[in-house]
């Protein structure tokens, strides 16, 4: 409880209703949170009201507020800009902050007589630099492509000092280098090639081809056929590179594609930056997960683009955030031209959106030793079911029986999207005299939930799952839901519905079904879970049925009743072990005479 709340409430009661930015401070005067508001009084009052329903993060922030300042502005748009600027300046503890875990990369053009183009991580050495770029792989690829297309040297020889000292290397003979080491290429010709390579990196293939075609025609008219032939070869190489790029990035001019993947405790945002029909740069950022309903996309867009110079014509997103109009206004004013947020429905951009999301998912997967597909499947499953976060620990149940005999249930566990077989459990149905799937499911879940409440099982049986899935439809869900209320447990509960061909069709909740066919990663995960729990319960049922069959055979021997037959089955468990047992061992196990044991042995050998 914050002892300063009475003072803070009194101060807030006199606060203006204008738009502005508020700065929460701790006892030492440090800024711990910065926010914007269309109405300062309403927004700040929400933090200090009585009986609040704050999330843990907000409650922790409020408990540390000693005082606050505010800045009044003329519009919500100005509040957005000021908020972004102040967050970048102060980096408050409770704000969602961009965390890029990699340094920047640059493309360096050295200041030698014969300049080299290389990718570097800093700008300490002399020369001219392009960048910064956030993606080291893309920077390296751009440098390699430019050096290859324009046949620039990548060896360690120094020019002109090493002219003619050694024979040209393999790159010259396979036409990856113009062979500067021969000493036959003057500085002007070489620098022209370097300039074209730099233009190629900056503006892409189309403009480079136009310039070189003009130079080639001029060289041909001046009867400089060797120069014209060299330019012709360069144009051909550029066009081949462009064809390769268009296969991947066809139809994309100037856009940033934002892909978001959610992990259990963090959110990863990938930005694929396309310029001139090619992937120009890539950045991935990690956020701590907001727990107060904030739209991570809105927070990211405002912080990422505030103050940036390279603004694309469109920003491709999976949804338009609540502050979308304000963010578009900010981008348009920064770029000096119209910029829009775009939510694609068809064409090439949805594919690139999936690619951006996959990039984010792969980074999230590295944090937990998983695959990107598993991250996406759990994230989409959580969102489809309306869960607050992806379900990390999932339990699934299925009932199996042969008519009213050998009634059993199986429980399988998936953790992080993978089977956790050491947590699997088997249940014998004890309370149902006749086949009753709903009653059996109710019985099994009552026994399982009791272990959670009383904490009297092993480490897995005491653990509360993030999600329970039942192999069945709404009837199974209705049979179990009252138990959750009875035990006071808030565990999401859904059914896995199959079609006539026993294939996963949908997820059932109460009286409705949630279709998952369009979400491939979710569909594959739920199908795997449903197939696994069915396999596990059926195998247990067959095993139990075999034991009953063996047990009934043992009862044909005079002097062997149900209890003695049960002792034998408990001791040997499988037919293979029974066949290996000697009459003496059978006599000791069942407590019968050796003659009776010999009869038992003969019956077992005929099974």
Buried (B, 14 or more C-beta within 10 A) or exposed (E): EBEBBEEBBEBBEEBEEBBBBBBBBBEEEEBBBBBBBEBBBEBBBEBBEEEEEBBEBBBEBBEBBBBBEBBEBEBBBBBBBBBBBBBEEBEBBBBBBBEEEEEBBBBBBBEEEBBBBBBBEEBEEEBBBBBBBBBBEBBBEBBEBBBBBBBBBBBEBBBEEBBEEEEBBEBBEEEBBBBBBEEEBEEEEBEBBBBBBBBBBBBBBEEBBEBBEEBBEEBBEEEBEEBBEBBBBBBEBBBEBBEEBBEEBEEBBBBBBBBBBBBBEBBBBBBBBBBBBBBBBBBBBBBBBBBEEBBBBBBBBBBBBBEEEEBBBBBBBBEBBEBBEBBBBBBBEBBEEEBEBBEBEEEEBBEBBBBBBBBBBBBBBEBBEBBBBBBBBBBBBBBBBEBEBBBBBBBBBBBBBBEEEBBBBBBBBBBBBEBBEEBBBBBEBEEBEEBBBBBBBBBBBBBBBBBBEEEEBEEBBEBEBBBBBBBBBBEBBBBBBEBBEEBEBEBBBBBBBBEEEEEBBBBBBEEEBBEBEEBEBBBBBBBBBBBBBBBBBBBBBBBBBBBEEBBEBBEEBEEBEEEBBBBBBEBBEEBEEBEEBEBEBBBBBBEBEEEBBBBBBEBBEEE
